[in-house]
Amino acid sequence: MPQFISKDGVWHPATERVALRNLSGKVREVDGEKVQPGDEYIYKGPDRAALFELFQQKVENFGQDFRTNPEFLQAIRNQGFTSVDEYLKLIGYNAEKVEADFKKKASIVHKDELPKRVKSIEVLGGGQDTAGDAKTRYGGFGEPPKD
């Protein structure tokens, strides 16, 4: 599930840290270390599911800055404020704190293309025959093979 973080109404991919396995069949370099095929490594970067969502929509982020949102601006005017800054000062908005929190949790990327997908591993589907007759089958339903 994609994870995003918002800064002033604009949504960016959150940072994720996960353990992955090198399935590319080639030696990869990750954070200055060589990772052999089949070895595990730690990925720290933008949330991959969020990147895929942005890629599908052909955008770099979602949302709109609240300072330019017409509904927000009208709501401030209706409350009698003359400017956004006056309203933000009243509610205690701290731009430095928001920026620091955003830098800690978000990953800003500008990608035109996602990395190529690697071939998926073969997963047992429909269970495994463990009755002891050494006829392990892959797949779902149907009749067993005739011997």
OpenMM code with the backbone's topology and positions (N, CA, C; nanometers):
from openmm import Vec3, app, unit

residues = "MET PRO GLN PHE ILE SER LYS ASP GLY VAL TRP HIS PRO ALA THR GLU ARG VAL ALA LEU ARG ASN LEU SER GLY LYS VAL ARG GLU VAL ASP GLY GLU LYS VAL GLN PRO GLY ASP GLU TYR ILE TYR LYS GLY PRO ASP ARG ALA ALA LEU PHE GLU LEU PHE GLN GLN LYS VAL GLU ASN PHE GLY GLN ASP PHE ARG THR ASN PRO GLU PHE LEU GLN ALA ILE ARG ASN GLN GLY PHE THR SER VAL ASP GLU TYR LEU LYS LEU ILE GLY TYR ASN ALA GLU LYS VAL GLU ALA ASP PHE LYS LYS LYS ALA SER ILE VAL HIS LYS ASP GLU LEU PRO LYS ARG VAL LYS SER ILE GLU VAL LEU GLY GLY GLY GLN ASP THR ALA GLY ASP ALA LYS THR ARG TYR GLY GLY PHE GLY GLU PRO PRO LYS ASP".split()
positions = [
    Vec3(0.0844, -0.1164, 0.0000),
    Vec3(0.0000, 0.0000, 0.0000),
    Vec3(0.0899, 0.1239, 0.0000),
    Vec3(0.0662, 0.2161, -0.0906),
    Vec3(0.1513, 0.3340, -0.0992),
    Vec3(0.1405, 0.4213, 0.0258),
    Vec3(0.2543, 0.4772, 0.0639),
    Vec3(0.2563, 0.5683, 0.1778),
    Vec3(0.3107, 0.7024, 0.1314),
    Vec3(0.2341, 0.8065, 0.1622),
    Vec3(0.2716, 0.9415, 0.1247),
    Vec3(0.2842, 1.0268, 0.2498),
    Vec3(0.3529, 1.1391, 0.2371),
    Vec3(0.3579, 1.2384, 0.3433),
    Vec3(0.3258, 1.3734, 0.2819),
    Vec3(0.2497, 1.4538, 0.3565),
    Vec3(0.2035, 1.5816, 0.3059),
    Vec3(0.2860, 1.6954, 0.3640),
    Vec3(0.3160, 1.7906, 0.2792),
    Vec3(0.3775, 1.9147, 0.3241),
    Vec3(0.2937, 2.0272, 0.2658),
    Vec3(0.2198, 2.0945, 0.3521),
    Vec3(0.1354, 2.2067, 0.3121),
    Vec3(0.0325, 2.1678, 0.2056),
    Vec3(-0.0130, 2.0440, 0.2085),
    Vec3(-0.1166, 1.9992, 0.1164),
    Vec3(-0.0653, 1.9281, -0.0077),
    Vec3(0.0644, 1.9235, -0.0291),
    Vec3(0.1225, 1.8546, -0.1440),
    Vec3(0.1775, 1.7207, -0.0947),
    Vec3(0.1342, 1.6130, -0.1590),
    Vec3(0.1697, 1.4784, -0.1151),
    Vec3(0.2885, 1.4234, -0.1937),
    Vec3(0.3907, 1.3764, -0.1188),
    Vec3(0.5120, 1.3178, -0.1746),
    Vec3(0.5279, 1.1761, -0.1197),
    Vec3(0.6049, 1.0896, -0.1882),
    Vec3(0.6272, 0.9544, -0.1352),
    Vec3(0.7027, 0.9600, -0.0021),
    Vec3(0.6597, 0.8767, 0.0916),
    Vec3(0.7289, 0.8652, 0.2194),
    Vec3(0.8562, 0.7830, 0.1993),
    Vec3(0.9438, 0.7867, 0.2960),
    Vec3(1.0655, 0.7063, 0.2916),
    Vec3(1.0341, 0.5689, 0.3485),
    Vec3(1.0832, 0.4657, 0.2827),
    Vec3(1.0660, 0.3308, 0.3355),
    Vec3(1.2017, 0.2651, 0.3534),
    Vec3(1.2073, 0.1724, 0.4461),
    Vec3(1.3295, 0.0966, 0.4713),
    Vec3(1.2887, -0.0494, 0.4831),
    Vec3(1.3294, -0.1291, 0.3841),
    Vec3(1.2889, -0.2694, 0.3794),
    Vec3(1.4069, -0.3565, 0.3411),
    Vec3(1.3970, -0.4840, 0.3797),
    Vec3(1.4964, -0.5831, 0.3393),
    Vec3(1.4504, -0.6456, 0.2081),
    Vec3(1.5368, -0.6447, 0.1086),
    Vec3(1.5057, -0.7024, -0.0216),
    Vec3(1.6106, -0.8068, -0.0574),
    Vec3(1.5802, -0.8841, -0.1582),
    Vec3(1.6739, -0.9840, -0.2090),
    Vec3(1.7087, -0.9467, -0.3526),
    Vec3(1.8344, -0.9572, -0.3885),
    Vec3(1.8790, -0.9264, -0.5239),
    Vec3(1.8385, -1.0406, -0.6162),
    Vec3(1.7322, -1.0196, -0.6942),
    Vec3(1.6820, -1.1208, -0.7868),
    Vec3(1.7186, -1.0892, -0.9309),
    Vec3(1.8052, -0.9908, -0.9514),
    Vec3(1.8357, -0.9474, -1.0874),
    Vec3(1.9296, -1.0419, -1.1612),
    Vec3(1.9978, -1.1294, -1.0890),
    Vec3(2.0924, -1.2183, -1.1543),
    Vec3(2.2274, -1.1532, -1.1803),
    Vec3(2.2446, -1.0285, -1.1364),
    Vec3(2.3694, -0.9551, -1.1555),
    Vec3(2.4149, -0.9000, -1.0212),
    Vec3(2.5431, -0.8715, -1.0127),
    Vec3(2.5959, -0.8070, -0.8925),
    Vec3(2.5517, -0.6613, -0.8947),
    Vec3(2.4899, -0.6164, -0.7852),
    Vec3(2.4438, -0.4779, -0.7749),
    Vec3(2.5244, -0.4072, -0.6684),
    Vec3(2.5356, -0.2764, -0.6836),
    Vec3(2.6017, -0.1967, -0.5814),
    Vec3(2.4954, -0.1160, -0.5078),
    Vec3(2.4850, -0.1374, -0.3768),
    Vec3(2.3870, -0.0689, -0.2934),
    Vec3(2.4622, -0.0037, -0.1777),
    Vec3(2.4540, 0.1276, -0.1708),
    Vec3(2.5219, 0.2053, -0.0659),
    Vec3(2.6703, 0.1721, -0.0574),
    Vec3(2.7334, 0.1566, -0.1716),
    Vec3(2.8775, 0.1328, -0.1763),
    Vec3(2.9183, -0.0114, -0.1546),
    Vec3(2.8260, -0.1011, -0.1293),
    Vec3(2.8577, -0.2423, -0.1093),
    Vec3(2.8055, -0.3240, -0.2264),
    Vec3(2.8818, -0.4262, -0.2640),
    Vec3(2.8397, -0.5135, -0.3730),
    Vec3(2.7483, -0.6210, -0.3172),
    Vec3(2.6327, -0.6367, -0.3829),
    Vec3(2.5344, -0.7363, -0.3417),
    Vec3(2.5277, -0.8429, -0.4502),
    Vec3(2.5607, -0.9643, -0.4123),
    Vec3(2.5615, -1.0764, -0.5059),
    Vec3(2.4186, -1.1216, -0.5344),
    Vec3(2.3947, -1.1865, -0.6499),
    Vec3(2.2613, -1.2381, -0.6795),
    Vec3(2.2140, -1.3346, -0.5707),
    Vec3(2.0916, -1.3163, -0.5240),
    Vec3(2.0360, -1.4010, -0.4198),
    Vec3(2.0602, -1.3501, -0.2790),
    Vec3(2.1495, -1.2533, -0.2614),
    Vec3(2.1782, -1.1990, -0.1287),
    Vec3(2.0752, -1.0936, -0.0913),
    Vec3(2.0581, -1.0744, 0.0379),
    Vec3(1.9663, -0.9738, 0.0879),
    Vec3(2.0391, -0.8421, 0.1096),
    Vec3(1.9645, -0.7327, 0.1004),
    Vec3(2.0202, -0.6004, 0.1269),
    Vec3(1.9091, -0.5107, 0.1803),
    Vec3(1.9470, -0.3987, 0.2385),
    Vec3(1.8513, -0.3036, 0.2926),
    Vec3(1.8295, -0.1925, 0.1910),
    Vec3(1.7026, -0.1700, 0.1540),
    Vec3(1.6664, -0.0611, 0.0641),
    Vec3(1.6125, 0.0523, 0.1484),
    Vec3(1.6706, 0.1694, 0.1347),
    Vec3(1.6179, 0.2882, 0.2009),
    Vec3(1.6009, 0.3937, 0.0939),
    Vec3(1.4767, 0.4347, 0.0740),
    Vec3(1.4485, 0.5327, -0.0298),
    Vec3(1.3002, 0.5592, -0.0380),
    Vec3(1.2567, 0.6181, -0.1491),
    Vec3(1.1156, 0.6489, -0.1644),
    Vec3(1.0301, 0.5227, -0.1663),
    Vec3(0.9119, 0.5326, -0.1117),
    Vec3(0.8185, 0.4217, -0.1109),
    Vec3(0.7913, 0.3777, -0.2547),
    Vec3(0.8199, 0.2519, -0.2849),
    Vec3(0.8108, 0.2030, -0.4227),
    Vec3(0.6678, 0.1982, -0.4728),
    Vec3(0.5719, 0.1648, -0.3852),
    Vec3(0.4314, 0.1628, -0.4261),
    Vec3(0.3823, 0.3045, -0.4560),
    Vec3(0.4290, 0.4009, -0.3768),
    Vec3(0.3915, 0.5408, -0.4013),
    Vec3(0.4510, 0.5896, -0.5330),
    Vec3(0.5754, 0.5515, -0.5600),
    Vec3(0.6374, 0.5882, -0.6878),
    Vec3(0.5585, 0.5322, -0.8048),
    Vec3(0.5112, 0.4095, -0.7900),
    Vec3(0.4350, 0.3470, -0.8972),
    Vec3(0.3032, 0.4209, -0.9193),
    Vec3(0.2372, 0.4629, -0.8104),
    Vec3(0.1138, 0.5416, -0.8231),
    Vec3(0.1404, 0.6719, -0.8987),
    Vec3(0.2474, 0.7411, -0.8629),
    Vec3(0.2813, 0.8660, -0.9310),
    Vec3(0.3141, 0.8407, -1.0777),
    Vec3(0.3837, 0.7304, -1.1035),
    Vec3(0.4206, 0.6940, -1.2404),
    Vec3(0.2964, 0.6674, -1.3244),
    Vec3(0.1985, 0.5971, -1.2660),
    Vec3(0.0756, 0.5673, -1.3396),
    Vec3(-0.0011, 0.6949, -1.3726),
    Vec3(-0.0012, 0.7901, -1.2826),
    Vec3(-0.0732, 0.9151, -1.3045),
    Vec3(0.0081, 1.0168, -1.3846),
    Vec3(0.1363, 0.9861, -1.4086),
    Vec3(0.2272, 1.0740, -1.4833),
    Vec3(0.2410, 1.2116, -1.4166),
    Vec3(0.2573, 1.2103, -1.2828),
    Vec3(0.2783, 1.3328, -1.2060),
    Vec3(0.3951, 1.3116, -1.1096),
    Vec3(0.4447, 1.4214, -1.0529),
    Vec3(0.5531, 1.4112, -0.9555),
    Vec3(0.5034, 1.4158, -0.8124),
    Vec3(0.3810, 1.4642, -0.7899),
    Vec3(0.3205, 1.4635, -0.6574),
    Vec3(0.1705, 1.4826, -0.6725),
    Vec3(0.1000, 1.4620, -0.5605),
    Vec3(-0.0441, 1.4808, -0.5580),
    Vec3(-0.0769, 1.6018, -0.4723),
    Vec3(-0.1956, 1.6555, -0.4879),
    Vec3(-0.2436, 1.7604, -0.4004),
    Vec3(-0.2141, 1.9004, -0.4508),
    Vec3(-0.2439, 1.9977, -0.3626),
    Vec3(-0.2272, 2.1381, -0.3954),
    Vec3(-0.1859, 2.2102, -0.2684),
    Vec3(-0.0943, 2.3044, -0.2810),
    Vec3(-0.0513, 2.3835, -0.1662),
    Vec3(-0.1721, 2.4577, -0.1096),
    Vec3(-0.1886, 2.4497, 0.0220),
    Vec3(-0.3086, 2.5100, 0.0816),
    Vec3(-0.3124, 2.6611, 0.0648),
    Vec3(-0.1968, 2.7239, 0.0475),
    Vec3(-0.1943, 2.8696, 0.0308),
    Vec3(-0.2560, 2.9147, -0.1025),
    Vec3(-0.2682, 2.8227, -0.1967),
    Vec3(-0.3264, 2.8564, -0.3267),
    Vec3(-0.4631, 2.7923, -0.3482),
    Vec3(-0.5148, 2.7231, -0.2475),
    Vec3(-0.6433, 2.6568, -0.2580),
    Vec3(-0.7549, 2.7596, -0.2434),
    Vec3(-0.8411, 2.7758, -0.3432),
    Vec3(-0.9462, 2.8773, -0.3381),
    Vec3(-1.0437, 2.8600, -0.2211),
    Vec3(-1.0772, 2.7358, -0.1870),
    Vec3(-1.1695, 2.7123, -0.0764),
    Vec3(-1.1085, 2.7566, 0.0565),
    Vec3(-0.9797, 2.7276, 0.0752),
    Vec3(-0.9108, 2.7689, 0.1974),
    Vec3(-0.9033, 2.9212, 0.2059),
    Vec3(-0.8679, 2.9845, 0.0961),
    Vec3(-0.8582, 3.1305, 0.0948),
    Vec3(-0.9937, 3.1952, 0.1235),
    Vec3(-1.1004, 3.1383, 0.0689),
    Vec3(-1.2333, 3.1931, 0.0943),
    Vec3(-1.2738, 3.1735, 0.2403),
    Vec3(-1.2396, 3.0599, 0.2975),
    Vec3(-1.2714, 3.0347, 0.4376),
    Vec3(-1.2002, 3.1348, 0.5289),
    Vec3(-1.0763, 3.1691, 0.4961),
    Vec3(-1.0023, 3.2690, 0.5749),
    Vec3(-1.0689, 3.4056, 0.5628),
    Vec3(-1.1073, 3.4420, 0.4427),
    Vec3(-1.1759, 3.5708, 0.4223),
    Vec3(-1.3074, 3.5752, 0.4992),
    Vec3(-1.3799, 3.4641, 0.4990),
    Vec3(-1.5081, 3.4580, 0.5690),
    Vec3(-1.4917, 3.4755, 0.7197),
    Vec3(-1.3756, 3.4374, 0.7726),
    Vec3(-1.3500, 3.4511, 0.9161),
    Vec3(-1.2963, 3.5894, 0.9517),
    Vec3(-1.2756, 3.6749, 0.8526),
    Vec3(-1.2344, 3.8117, 0.8790),
    Vec3(-1.0849, 3.8369, 0.8757),
    Vec3(-1.0072, 3.7402, 0.8304),
    Vec3(-0.8620, 3.7592, 0.8208),
    Vec3(-0.8298, 3.8285, 0.6889),
    Vec3(-0.7250, 3.9114, 0.6916),
    Vec3(-0.6868, 3.9833, 0.5701),
    Vec3(-0.5822, 3.9100, 0.4887),
    Vec3(-0.5113, 3.8140, 0.5526),
    Vec3(-0.4090, 3.7402, 0.4778),
    Vec3(-0.3924, 3.6000, 0.5363),
    Vec3(-0.3320, 3.5134, 0.4592),
    Vec3(-0.3032, 3.3770, 0.5038),
    Vec3(-0.2033, 3.3815, 0.6186),
    Vec3(-0.1022, 3.4675, 0.6087),
    Vec3(0.0003, 3.4756, 0.7128),
    Vec3(-0.0593, 3.5143, 0.8481),
    Vec3(-0.1564, 3.6038, 0.8473),
    Vec3(-0.2219, 3.6440, 0.9714),
    Vec3(-0.2926, 3.5241, 1.0356),
    Vec3(-0.3607, 3.4456, 0.9545),
    Vec3(-0.4299, 3.3259, 1.0036),
    Vec3(-0.3304, 3.2227, 1.0559),
    Vec3(-0.2226, 3.1981, 0.9806),
    Vec3(-0.1237, 3.0990, 1.0219),
    Vec3(-0.0555, 3.1390, 1.1524),
    Vec3(-0.0314, 3.2679, 1.1709),
    Vec3(0.0294, 3.3170, 1.2944),
    Vec3(-0.0645, 3.2915, 1.4124),
    Vec3(-0.1952, 3.3127, 1.3915),
    Vec3(-0.2928, 3.2917, 1.4976),
    Vec3(-0.2997, 3.1456, 1.5415),
    Vec3(-0.2956, 3.0527, 1.4464),
    Vec3(-0.3082, 2.9106, 1.4818),
    Vec3(-0.1750, 2.8484, 1.5236),
    Vec3(-0.0647, 2.9247, 1.5150),
    Vec3(0.0648, 2.8743, 1.5605),
    Vec3(0.1379, 2.7880, 1.4601),
    Vec3(0.1186, 2.8131, 1.3335),
    Vec3(0.1867, 2.7372, 1.2284),
    Vec3(0.3358, 2.7707, 1.2291),
    Vec3(0.4195, 2.6687, 1.2371),
    Vec3(0.5644, 2.6874, 1.2406),
    Vec3(0.6248, 2.6252, 1.1152),
    Vec3(0.6670, 2.7076, 1.0209),
    Vec3(0.7176, 2.6595, 0.8919),
    Vec3(0.8455, 2.5780, 0.9074),
    Vec3(0.9350, 2.6187, 0.9998),
    Vec3(1.0608, 2.5443, 1.0180),
    Vec3(1.0343, 2.4038, 1.0712),
    Vec3(0.9401, 2.3928, 1.1650),
    Vec3(0.9077, 2.2616, 1.2206),
    Vec3(0.8462, 2.1714, 1.1135),
    Vec3(0.7590, 2.2275, 1.0328),
    Vec3(0.6966, 2.1505, 0.9242),
    Vec3(0.8028, 2.1032, 0.8252),
    Vec3(0.8952, 2.1917, 0.7902),
    Vec3(1.0026, 2.1564, 0.6960),
    Vec3(1.0924, 2.0475, 0.7522),
    Vec3(1.1295, 2.0572, 0.8805),
    Vec3(1.2154, 1.9561, 0.9432),
    Vec3(1.1450, 1.8210, 0.9482),
    Vec3(1.0181, 1.8201, 0.9835),
    Vec3(0.9410, 1.6963, 0.9892),
    Vec3(0.9280, 1.6339, 0.8508),
    Vec3(0.9076, 1.7181, 0.7509),
    Vec3(0.8952, 1.6701, 0.6135),
    Vec3(1.0260, 1.6066, 0.5652),
    Vec3(1.1379, 1.6731, 0.5912),
    Vec3(1.2677, 1.6191, 0.5483),
    Vec3(1.2976, 1.4870, 0.6163),
    Vec3(1.2506, 1.4701, 0.7391),
    Vec3(1.2752, 1.3467, 0.8130),
    Vec3(1.1936, 1.2303, 0.7573),
    Vec3(1.0698, 1.2569, 0.7146),
    Vec3(0.9781, 1.1496, 0.6769),
    Vec3(0.9598, 1.1292, 0.5274),
    Vec3(0.9923, 1.2281, 0.4464),
    Vec3(0.9601, 1.2184, 0.3041),
    Vec3(1.0834, 1.1925, 0.2199),
    Vec3(1.0584, 1.1479, 0.1006),
    Vec3(1.1618, 1.1255, 0.0017),
    Vec3(1.1190, 1.1962, -0.1251),
    Vec3(1.1880, 1.3025, -0.1599),
    Vec3(1.1513, 1.3764, -0.2804),
    Vec3(1.2300, 1.3187, -0.3971),
    Vec3(1.1589, 1.2744, -0.4982),
    Vec3(1.2224, 1.2169, -0.6156),
    Vec3(1.1605, 1.2782, -0.7396),
    Vec3(1.2371, 1.2804, -0.8430),
    Vec3(1.1882, 1.3250, -0.9733),
    Vec3(1.2306, 1.2172, -1.0718),
    Vec3(1.1421, 1.1205, -1.0931),
    Vec3(1.1740, 1.0084, -1.1797),
    Vec3(1.0851, 1.0124, -1.3026),
    Vec3(1.1454, 0.9884, -1.4160),
    Vec3(1.0674, 0.9772, -1.5381),
    Vec3(1.0295, 0.8331, -1.5652),
    Vec3(1.1027, 0.7414, -1.5027),
    Vec3(1.0827, 0.6015, -1.5339),
    Vec3(1.1131, 0.5179, -1.4109),
    Vec3(1.0312, 0.4178, -1.3845),
    Vec3(1.0577, 0.3267, -1.2741),
    Vec3(1.1679, 0.2291, -1.3126),
    Vec3(1.2387, 0.1739, -1.2152),
    Vec3(1.3378, 0.0720, -1.2474),
    Vec3(1.2722, -0.0491, -1.3129),
    Vec3(1.3480, -0.1202, -1.3927),
    Vec3(1.2933, -0.2383, -1.4588),
    Vec3(1.2619, -0.3442, -1.3556),
    Vec3(1.1551, -0.4150, -1.3808),
    Vec3(1.1158, -0.5209, -1.2895),
    Vec3(1.2018, -0.6444, -1.3136),
    Vec3(1.2254, -0.7182, -1.2066),
    Vec3(1.2996, -0.8424, -1.2184),
    Vec3(1.2005, -0.9578, -1.2266),
    Vec3(1.2464, -1.0684, -1.2773),
    Vec3(1.1626, -1.1860, -1.2926),
    Vec3(1.1207, -1.2354, -1.1537),
    Vec3(0.9928, -1.2625, -1.1371),
    Vec3(0.9449, -1.3051, -1.0053),
    Vec3(0.9881, -1.4487, -0.9775),
    Vec3(0.9957, -1.4793, -0.8495),
    Vec3(1.0338, -1.6153, -0.8131),
    Vec3(0.9124, -1.7058, -0.8271),
    Vec3(0.9368, -1.8327, -0.8452),
    Vec3(0.8270, -1.9271, -0.8603),
    Vec3(0.7694, -1.9566, -0.7221),
    Vec3(0.6404, -1.9351, -0.7072),
    Vec3(0.5737, -1.9541, -0.5792),
    Vec3(0.4855, -2.0767, -0.5875),
    Vec3(0.4870, -2.1566, -0.4819),
    Vec3(0.3986, -2.2718, -0.4793),
    Vec3(0.2552, -2.2238, -0.4732),
    Vec3(0.1737, -2.2718, -0.5632),
    Vec3(0.0339, -2.2334, -0.5633),
    Vec3(-0.0526, -2.3557, -0.5433),
    Vec3(-0.1528, -2.3456, -0.4595),
    Vec3(-0.2415, -2.4584, -0.4372),
    Vec3(-0.1866, -2.5586, -0.3385),
    Vec3(-0.0786, -2.5272, -0.2749),
    Vec3(-0.0244, -2.6159, -0.1724),
    Vec3(0.0820, -2.7091, -0.2258),
    Vec3(0.1347, -2.7885, -0.1369),
    Vec3(0.2411, -2.8805, -0.1713),
    Vec3(0.2030, -3.0186, -0.1185),
    Vec3(0.2258, -3.1204, -0.1986),
    Vec3(0.1939, -3.2572, -0.1595),
    Vec3(0.3055, -3.3075, -0.0690),
    Vec3(0.2728, -3.3280, 0.0575),
    Vec3(0.3748, -3.3751, 0.1524),
    Vec3(0.3388, -3.5135, 0.2056),
    Vec3(0.2664, -3.5924, 0.1268),
    Vec3(0.2219, -3.7240, 0.1717),
    Vec3(0.3343, -3.8256, 0.1755),
    Vec3(0.4489, -3.7927, 0.1215),
    Vec3(0.5615, -3.8843, 0.1295),
    Vec3(0.5856, -3.9646, 0.0043),
    Vec3(0.5047, -3.9504, -0.1012),
    Vec3(0.5273, -4.0280, -0.2219),
    Vec3(0.6135, -3.9530, -0.3221),
    Vec3(0.6737, -3.8389, -0.2821),
    Vec3(0.7691, -3.7615, -0.3632),
    Vec3(0.7104, -3.7143, -0.4949),
    Vec3(0.5834, -3.6814, -0.4951),
    Vec3(0.5200, -3.6286, -0.6158),
    Vec3(0.4684, -3.4880, -0.5873),
    Vec3(0.5600, -3.3973, -0.5623),
    Vec3(0.5232, -3.2597, -0.5344),
    Vec3(0.4643, -3.1973, -0.6593),
    Vec3(0.3480, -3.1347, -0.6457),
    Vec3(0.2826, -3.0740, -0.7601),
    Vec3(0.2736, -2.9237, -0.7402),
    Vec3(0.2877, -2.8525, -0.8495),
    Vec3(0.2631, -2.7094, -0.8503),
    Vec3(0.1243, -2.6861, -0.9074),
    Vec3(0.0615, -2.5815, -0.8643),
    Vec3(-0.0626, -2.5432, -0.9285),
    Vec3(-0.1812, -2.5570, -0.8385),
    Vec3(-0.2956, -2.5417, -0.8990),
    Vec3(-0.4185, -2.5328, -0.8224),
    Vec3(-0.4965, -2.6614, -0.8243),
    Vec3(-0.6062, -2.6618, -0.8963),
    Vec3(-0.7004, -2.7702, -0.8896),
    Vec3(-0.6881, -2.8593, -1.0127),
    Vec3(-0.7586, -2.9663, -1.0091),
    Vec3(-0.7587, -3.0560, -1.1242),
    Vec3(-0.7169, -3.1960, -1.0818),
    Vec3(-0.7146, -3.2819, -1.1779),
    Vec3(-0.6798, -3.4211, -1.1522),
    Vec3(-0.5284, -3.4377, -1.1436),
    Vec3(-0.4828, -3.5288, -1.0574),
    Vec3(-0.3380, -3.5542, -1.0518),
    Vec3(-0.2914, -3.6251, -1.1783),
    Vec3(-0.1626, -3.6111, -1.2120),
    Vec3(-0.1138, -3.6760, -1.3349),
    Vec3(-0.1244, -3.8280, -1.3246),
    Vec3(-0.1559, -3.8924, -1.4377),
    Vec3(-0.1686, -4.0390, -1.4433),
    Vec3(-0.0289, -4.0974, -1.4613),
    Vec3(0.0005, -4.1989, -1.3807),
    Vec3(0.1325, -4.2640, -1.3916),
    Vec3(0.1250, -4.3881, -1.4738),
] * unit.nanometer
topology = app.Topology()
chain = topology.addChain("A")
for resn in residues:
    res = topology.addResidue(resn, chain)
    for name in ("N", "CA", "C"):
        topology.addAtom(name, app.Element.getBySymbol(name[0]), res)
